[in-house]
Amino acid sequence: MTPSETGAGLRPPKPVLSLTVGMVGHRLTRRDGLPPAFDAPAVEAAMTRVLVLLRDTLADLRRKHGVWFSPAPPVLATLNTLGEGADRIAFEVAGKLGLARDVILPAKPEDYAATFVSAKAREDLPDLLAQTRSTLILPALGDMADDKAAARSFEQAALTLLALSDLLIAVWDGEPAQGCGGTGETVDEAARAGAPIVVIDPKGGIRLYDFGDDEFPVLARHADELAGQDAFETRLKQVVEALVAPPADPPEELTTLGRWWRRRTRELVRIGGWLKARDFQFWGETLERTPCGDAQCEGLRLFFATPHAGRWRLPAWGLLRKFLLHRHKVVLRPTDDADQPPHGLMKPLADPRNKLHFEALTEARRAADRIGDHYANNFRSAFIFNFVLGAAAVSCVSLAVAWNAPNEMFHGGEAVLVVVVFTLVIAARVRQWRRRWFEAREAAERLRASQPFWPLGVWPMSLHLRQPGWPGWYARAILRSLPVFHCDLNRYAPAARAYLLNLVQDQNNYHNKTAAQAGRCDSRLEALSLVVLAASVVVLIMEIAVEHAGGKADFEPVLRFFAVLLPAVATAFYGIRLMGDFEDTEVRSRRALAKLAKLEGLLESPAASDLRNLRTRARQVARTMLDDLENWRITVESRNISA
């Protein structure tokens, strides 16, 4: 991923087409004098065949789907633990093919090397580590000299490798694992997670374990319960495309209007050859689609085409908030800047193997944030203008009615206001302000929730391999293009914990402020609506009294004017309150705040210093944030109307 690659940094960065392949397998030699675990030359040839196929497939997909990715060459990365046997062969094969090589170590290098049987394997480890793109060193789960502790550490490394991989290549004899972290256990875990599995048997045979449908894979408790394919090339290409390509649009369904428009377009093109079909097709689609339609590629295209700086903003939303929140202050706890990692992570982030990728990840999230904020402001400003200008148009009518004097100025003013409202509605619909708002917001929140995961060596469970919507696909594609975080978690785990805690504290402040401000806006709009309605009732009573008296009062035209205007103003306040979603926003924020406040306390407890517990808490934080996002999205989509 390259920062500022489109429009001098004004447009969101596109992800690099990337695929991460985890590689695991048996040791070459077995204990107790048993024959070799596998035929090394045959396994090496099989690995080469699979990796070359994957590399060529990525190149083909780059040509097919290149519009959605960065111009940078595709990256096929291998993930390895550098164990004896199959792991070392995989590392060497990847090096010969010029692939990126990342490594996860279950313990400090010297402690890990002490578990090797071969003296040469111990001696070669430092040289191999020097050849990697990046290396993540995990804290050991006890003394590596203890077989049980070592097995648990191997298991933690295998699960980390699997969590960061899109596809698993395993040299496996089909037998159950002999202990924690063994090849059989890793393959079974991949089957439970729905990760594609390519199995190389000890004699070099290759089989792809197929999960059926790419979007809804059939999971299994054990890998041998899945159907295997020996003729795997075609299916593997399909699997890789399903992993990395953006979500496809659903089959097109047109209404009667849409079919008429397409037919009319063809007729016009046939009659006047100079007319371009795509121009009429654009307007036909504009009339057909809704602001939150299912055209995923359309939404992604709009996102990539949208500058996120130097855009003119409609002012109504900001002015309304200033009016409603006048002299309303929310006291927030002082916290560290959530965009700035804690001081303890500055050293590994300054490493060139992390720095550029971290900056690109941050830029992608900020771009989505700015786009979402811009279109949220414009959409909200548009409906505020529409309600206010609608009430103003009614006032023009009421002035003409009140004095029984039709005046061109009043009617002209009404016409101008109606035209402005119509223009805003068309602009919001054609430019899809509402859709751009909530889809960019979803992409930003997914990336925000994922940032602290990178140093932890896992990704949120919600960002599974296949994503149905483009915001999830974009977040996953950005994360997929990152290498393993290069650091030793024995030293930096406390800093990674502080990074996650910063995010939670920032989210607590955000929801505290949002809940307080939304509650204040809702209560003030409600009060204004009630006051205007009460005034309407008073005016109505005065009109009845004047009519009952049988006389004509000098202020009767004024009464008629306000009798028409006040209900329109009350309706405008109610409409702004409804579309602003202030009450529901307050409820959602207070619900999320309660959960995040509890998670903050759990993260501050001593138990959270353990890497396994820290990863669990991180996933719970992400789930809480994304649950709030999903609830908000459901509310937005339930009001599928134009501005």
Secondary structure, DSSP 4 states (H G I P E B T S, - for coil): --TT-STTTTSPPPPP-EEEEEEEE--SS-STTPPPSS-HHHHHHHHHHHHHHHHHHHHHHHHHSGGGS-SSPPEEEEEE---TTHHHHHHHHHHHTT-EEEEEESS-HHHHHTT-S-HHHHHHHHHHHHT-SEEEEPPPSS-TTSHHHHHHHHHHHHHHHHHT-SEEEEE--SPPPSSTT-HHHHHHHHHHHT--EEEE-TTS-EEEEE-SSSSS----SSGGGSEEESS-HHHHHHHHHHHHSPPPPPPP---HHHHHHHHHHHHHHHHSTTS-HHHHHHHHHHHH--TT-S-HHHHHHHHHT---SS----SHHHHHHHHHTTT----------TTS--GGGHHHHHSHHHHHHHHHHHHHHHHHHHHHHHHHHHHHHHHHHHHHHHHHHHHHHHHHHHTT---HHHHHHHHHHHHHHHHHHHHHHHTTHHHHHHHHHHHHHHHHHHTTHHHHT---TTS-SS-SSHHHHHHHHHHHTS----EEHHHHHHHHHHHHHHHHHHHHHHHHHHHHHHHHHHHHHHHHHHHHHHHHHHHHHHHHHHHHHTS--TTHHHHHHHHHHHHHHHHHHHHHHHHHTHHHHHHHHHHHHHHHHHHHHHHHSGGGGSHHHHHHHHHHHHHHHHHHHHHHHHHHHTT----
